[in-house]
């Protein structure tokens, strides 16, 4: 039997932690943690609505360059997700319809790329 693996945390590089935290809260992420361990390490964990996986932003979290992270998440309804983003003042692309799902793309203030995918069904196993 193969053990279950679940993604827990994805680091997202940002230039301004407070601006990024406000952006993610504005689009519905929950701020789970905001802790400054010391002057060079601040850990801010944010979780998208309904997700078991979180992102982490902050000082001293990752060496990645801000604006280079790409993340794809699954949503139930691409249109509703796009409307939520637009209502929050976020530029979101039109719904991109593909044979394998519908996609909505947006970027955070640092240019990190998000792709929201609505799929009809996911294969089991």
Beta strands, then each sheet from edge to edge (+ up, - down):
strand 1: 9-11
strand 2: 30-38
strand 3: 41-47
strand 4: 54-57
strand 5: 70-75
strand 6: 96-98
strand 7: 101-107
strand 8: 113-118
sheet 1: 1+ 4+ 3- 2+
sheet 2: 5+ 8+ 7- 6+
end
